[in-house]
Amino acid sequence: MSRAGCRQTEVAVYEGAVEVRPLDAPPQRLQAGQKLHFSDAAVSLLEAADENATAWLQGMLVATDMPLERFVAALARYRHGRLAVDPALAALKVTGTYPLADTGKVLDMLGKALPLQVNYMTRYWVTLTPRSARG
């Protein structure tokens, strides 16, 4: 796809069209719904753009069988402080559409839907741990 050590850029088009013009490769035109990666010397094959990639523009986080660890990393970008996941829970799958305006509500939803508990050391230090046998 590219020379060793060359940086790559991803371009996804959601409206209209864009032409990518690498320095040492032929130009490539992308239409709405397409994406590709390119460097100075190469352009990848066209792929379908992820329709959910812009959900954040509408204040939503969309997950489809996303590992909990990755979901929490994405959610953490929208809240202050530390948000962590116990490694025992990292591979749990999350599916759904979640409102980014209320990350506390999202954490509550996760606590109800998955075998985990949300532990608040403070409102800025939150850790998701396996649900105890008592709870």
Backbone as numpy.savetxt, mean C-alpha at the origin, in Angstrom:
# Nx Ny Nz CAx CAy CAz Cx Cy Cz
15.55 -5.77 -17.94 14.74 -4.59 -17.94 15.60 -3.34 -17.94
16.74 -3.37 -17.26 17.60 -2.18 -17.27 19.04 -2.58 -17.01
19.94 -1.62 -17.24 21.34 -1.86 -16.93 21.51 -1.99 -15.43
22.50 -2.79 -15.02 22.78 -2.92 -13.59 23.10 -1.56 -13.01
22.49 -1.26 -11.88 22.76 0.01 -11.21 21.89 1.16 -11.67
21.11 0.98 -12.74 20.23 2.05 -13.21 18.98 2.11 -12.35
18.57 3.31 -12.03 17.34 3.50 -11.27 16.15 3.35 -12.19
15.06 2.89 -11.61 13.83 2.71 -12.36 12.74 3.63 -11.82
11.87 4.02 -12.69 10.73 4.84 -12.33 9.48 4.13 -12.79
8.45 4.16 -11.96 7.15 3.58 -12.36 6.22 4.72 -12.72
5.50 4.54 -13.82 4.51 5.51 -14.26 3.20 4.76 -14.43
2.13 5.29 -13.82 0.79 4.74 -13.98 -0.11 5.88 -14.43
-0.99 5.61 -15.38 -1.87 6.64 -15.93 -3.31 6.28 -15.57
-4.02 7.23 -14.98 -5.41 7.00 -14.58 -6.39 7.82 -15.39
-5.92 8.88 -16.05 -6.75 9.68 -16.96 -5.87 10.16 -18.09
-6.42 10.20 -19.29 -5.68 10.72 -20.43 -4.61 9.76 -20.90
-3.48 10.34 -21.36 -2.37 9.54 -21.88 -1.06 10.26 -21.58
0.02 9.48 -21.53 1.35 10.01 -21.24 2.34 9.31 -22.16
3.36 10.04 -22.60 4.43 9.41 -23.36 5.71 9.45 -22.53
6.32 8.29 -22.35 7.58 8.16 -21.62 8.70 8.18 -22.65
9.72 9.01 -22.41 10.84 9.14 -23.35 12.17 8.93 -22.63
12.58 7.66 -22.47 13.89 7.40 -21.85 15.01 7.94 -22.73
16.19 8.20 -22.15 17.32 8.73 -22.91 17.79 7.79 -24.01
17.91 6.49 -23.69 18.51 5.53 -24.62 17.55 4.42 -25.05
16.25 4.70 -25.09 15.27 3.69 -25.51 14.15 4.40 -26.24
13.44 3.66 -27.08 12.34 4.30 -27.82 11.22 4.77 -26.87
10.52 5.83 -27.26 9.42 6.32 -26.42 8.28 5.29 -26.36
7.49 5.37 -25.30 6.35 4.47 -25.11 5.17 5.30 -24.65
4.02 5.12 -25.30 2.80 5.85 -24.93 1.93 4.98 -24.04
1.48 5.56 -22.93 0.58 4.88 -22.00 -0.79 5.53 -22.05
-1.82 4.71 -22.02 -3.19 5.18 -21.96 -3.72 5.01 -20.54
-4.84 5.62 -20.25 -5.46 5.47 -18.93 -5.62 3.98 -18.61
-5.25 3.61 -17.38 -5.37 2.21 -16.95 -4.12 1.39 -17.19
-3.04 2.01 -17.66 -1.80 1.29 -17.93 -0.67 1.81 -17.05
0.33 0.95 -16.83 1.54 1.37 -16.12 2.73 0.65 -16.72
3.92 1.19 -16.44 5.17 0.56 -16.84 6.28 1.09 -15.96
7.44 0.42 -16.05 8.66 0.87 -15.37 9.66 1.25 -16.47
10.49 2.26 -16.20 11.50 2.62 -17.19 12.74 3.16 -16.50
13.85 3.08 -17.22 15.12 3.65 -16.79 15.65 4.45 -17.98
16.89 4.94 -17.89 17.49 5.65 -19.02 17.54 4.79 -20.27
17.75 3.47 -20.08 18.05 2.60 -21.22 16.96 1.61 -21.58
15.90 1.47 -20.80 14.92 0.42 -21.08 13.53 0.81 -20.59
12.55 0.18 -21.22 11.15 0.34 -20.86 10.55 -1.04 -20.70
9.82 -1.28 -19.61 9.18 -2.58 -19.40 7.95 -2.72 -20.28
7.40 -3.91 -20.28 6.13 -4.14 -20.97 5.01 -3.42 -20.23
3.98 -3.01 -20.96 2.83 -2.36 -20.34 2.10 -3.36 -19.45
1.60 -2.87 -18.33 0.81 -3.67 -17.40 -0.46 -2.89 -17.06
-1.42 -3.58 -16.46 -2.62 -2.89 -15.99 -2.27 -2.11 -14.72
-2.72 -0.87 -14.65 -2.51 -0.05 -13.46 -3.45 -0.53 -12.36
-3.00 -0.44 -11.13 -3.81 -0.84 -9.97 -4.87 0.22 -9.74
-6.13 -0.15 -9.92 -7.23 0.81 -9.75 -7.31 1.35 -8.34
-6.82 0.58 -7.35 -6.92 1.01 -5.96 -5.76 1.90 -5.53
-4.79 2.10 -6.40 -3.60 2.87 -6.04 -3.92 4.32 -5.69
-5.01 4.84 -6.20 -5.36 6.23 -5.93 -6.49 6.37 -4.91
-6.84 5.28 -4.23 -7.93 5.32 -3.24 -7.64 6.35 -2.15
-6.35 6.56 -1.83 -5.99 7.53 -0.80 -6.46 8.94 -1.16
-6.62 9.22 -2.46 -7.12 10.54 -2.86 -8.55 10.76 -2.38
-9.30 9.66 -2.21 -10.66 9.72 -1.68 -10.69 9.40 -0.18
-9.50 9.36 0.44 -9.42 9.12 1.87 -9.67 7.68 2.28
-9.34 6.73 1.40 -9.59 5.33 1.69 -8.31 4.51 1.49
-8.22 3.42 2.24 -7.15 2.44 2.08 -7.83 1.15 1.67
-7.49 0.63 0.49 -8.10 -0.58 -0.04 -7.11 -1.72 0.07
-7.58 -2.85 0.62 -6.73 -4.02 0.79 -7.45 -5.25 0.24
-6.70 -6.07 -0.47 -7.22 -7.34 -0.96 -6.20 -8.42 -0.61
-6.52 -9.24 0.37 -5.61 -10.28 0.85 -4.22 -9.71 1.15
-4.18 -8.52 1.75 -2.92 -7.87 2.07 -2.42 -8.39 3.43
-1.15 -8.77 3.51 -0.62 -9.18 4.82 -0.79 -8.04 5.84
-1.18 -8.39 7.05 -1.43 -7.39 8.09 -0.23 -6.47 8.28
0.96 -7.02 8.24 2.16 -6.20 8.43 2.24 -5.09 7.38
1.93 -5.42 6.14 1.95 -4.43 5.06 0.80 -3.43 5.20
-0.38 -3.94 5.59 -1.54 -3.07 5.80 -1.25 -2.05 6.89
-0.69 -2.50 8.00 -0.39 -1.60 9.12 0.68 -0.58 8.72
1.66 -0.99 7.93 2.67 -0.05 7.45 2.01 1.05 6.61
1.04 0.67 5.77 0.34 1.67 4.96 -0.52 2.57 5.85
-1.22 1.99 6.81 -2.07 2.76 7.72 -1.24 3.72 8.57
-0.07 3.29 8.97 0.80 4.10 9.84 1.18 5.43 9.20
1.19 5.48 7.88 1.53 6.74 7.20 0.48 7.82 7.45
-0.70 7.41 7.93 -1.80 8.36 8.12 -2.10 8.63 9.60
-1.20 8.24 10.49 -1.40 8.54 11.91 -0.07 8.89 12.55
-0.14 9.66 13.61 1.06 10.07 14.33 1.48 8.95 15.27
2.77 8.86 15.52 3.28 7.92 16.50 3.72 6.60 15.92
3.81 5.61 16.80 4.30 4.28 16.44 3.12 3.32 16.36
3.04 2.58 15.27 2.02 1.55 15.07 2.76 0.29 14.66
2.70 -0.75 15.49 3.49 -1.96 15.25 2.60 -3.19 15.29
3.12 -4.27 14.68 2.42 -5.55 14.63 3.33 -6.62 15.21
2.79 -7.42 16.13 3.52 -8.57 16.64 3.85 -9.49 15.46
5.09 -9.98 15.34 5.46 -10.84 14.21 4.55 -12.07 14.05
3.94 -12.53 15.12 3.04 -13.69 15.03 1.79 -13.39 14.20
1.50 -12.11 14.00 0.30 -11.70 13.25 0.62 -11.21 11.85
1.87 -11.05 11.53 2.29 -10.36 10.30 1.65 -10.91 9.03
1.44 -12.21 8.95 0.94 -12.82 7.72 -0.59 -12.88 7.63
-1.30 -12.48 8.68 -2.77 -12.47 8.60 -3.19 -11.63 7.41
-4.26 -12.02 6.72 -4.70 -11.30 5.53 -5.81 -10.31 5.86
-5.73 -9.14 5.25 -6.72 -8.08 5.43 -7.35 -7.80 4.08
-8.68 -7.73 4.07 -9.42 -7.38 2.86 -10.49 -6.38 3.26
-10.64 -5.33 2.48 -11.68 -4.35 2.74 -11.28 -2.97 2.32
-12.17 -2.02 2.55 -11.94 -0.62 2.25 -12.08 0.13 3.58
-11.04 0.88 3.94 -10.95 1.48 5.26 -10.77 2.99 5.17
-11.48 3.76 6.03 -11.39 5.22 6.00 -10.12 5.73 6.68
-9.33 6.49 5.97 -8.08 7.02 6.52 -8.29 8.19 7.47
-9.46 8.79 7.46 -9.72 9.94 8.34 -9.82 9.52 9.80
-10.09 8.24 10.06 -10.24 7.77 11.43 -9.47 6.45 11.59
-8.16 6.55 11.75 -7.33 5.34 11.86 -7.64 4.57 13.13
-8.11 5.24 14.18 -8.52 4.54 15.40 -9.69 3.60 15.12
-10.62 4.06 14.31 -11.77 3.24 13.92 -11.29 2.03 13.11
-10.32 2.23 12.25 -9.77 1.12 11.46 -9.14 0.09 12.39
-8.40 0.54 13.38 -7.79 -0.39 14.34 -8.86 -1.15 15.10
-9.94 -0.47 15.50 -11.05 -1.16 16.17 -11.66 -2.23 15.27
-11.83 -1.90 13.99 -12.39 -2.86 13.03 -11.49 -4.09 12.91
-10.17 -3.86 12.86 -9.24 -4.98 12.78 -9.35 -5.88 14.02
-9.49 -5.24 15.19 -9.61 -5.99 16.43 -10.86 -6.85 16.49
-11.91 -6.44 15.80 -13.15 -7.22 15.76 -13.11 -8.31 14.69
-12.41 -8.05 13.59 -12.42 -8.98 12.46 -11.32 -10.03 12.50
-10.24 -9.74 13.21 -9.09 -10.65 13.23 -8.78 -11.07 14.67
-8.05 -12.18 14.82 -7.72 -12.66 16.17 -6.58 -11.85 16.80
-6.85 -10.58 17.05 -5.82 -9.70 17.62 -6.45 -8.73 18.58
-5.61 -8.14 19.38 -6.06 -7.05 20.24 -5.19 -5.83 19.98
-5.79 -4.68 20.13 -5.12 -3.41 19.92 -4.70 -2.89 21.29
-3.40 -2.74 21.49 -2.86 -2.30 22.77 -2.34 -0.87 22.64
-2.94 0.04 23.42 -2.53 1.44 23.43 -1.66 1.69 24.65
-0.35 1.88 24.44 0.52 2.34 25.52 0.18 3.81 25.78
0.07 4.56 24.68 -0.47 5.93 24.65 -1.20 6.01 23.32
-1.85 7.12 23.04 -2.53 7.20 21.74 -1.53 7.26 20.59
-0.26 7.52 20.91 0.78 7.58 19.89 1.65 6.32 19.84
1.38 5.35 20.69 2.17 4.12 20.70 1.20 2.95 20.78
0.96 2.32 19.62 -0.03 1.27 19.50 0.63 0.02 18.94
0.29 -1.13 19.54 0.83 -2.41 19.07 -0.31 -3.41 18.93
-0.33 -4.12 17.82 -1.30 -5.19 17.60 -0.66 -6.49 18.03
-1.32 -7.20 18.95 -0.79 -8.46 19.47 -1.85 -9.55 19.34
-1.44 -10.82 19.42 -2.44 -11.90 19.38 -3.45 -11.73 20.52
-4.70 -12.04 20.22 -5.76 -11.94 21.23 -5.48 -12.96 22.33
-5.60 -12.52 23.56 -5.35 -13.43 24.69 -6.52 -14.39 24.83
-6.30 -15.54 25.47 -7.33 -16.54 25.69 -8.46 -15.96 26.55
-8.13 -14.96 27.38 -9.13 -14.32 28.24 -10.05 -13.39 27.47
-9.51 -12.74 26.37 -10.29 -11.72 25.68 -10.93 -12.23 24.47
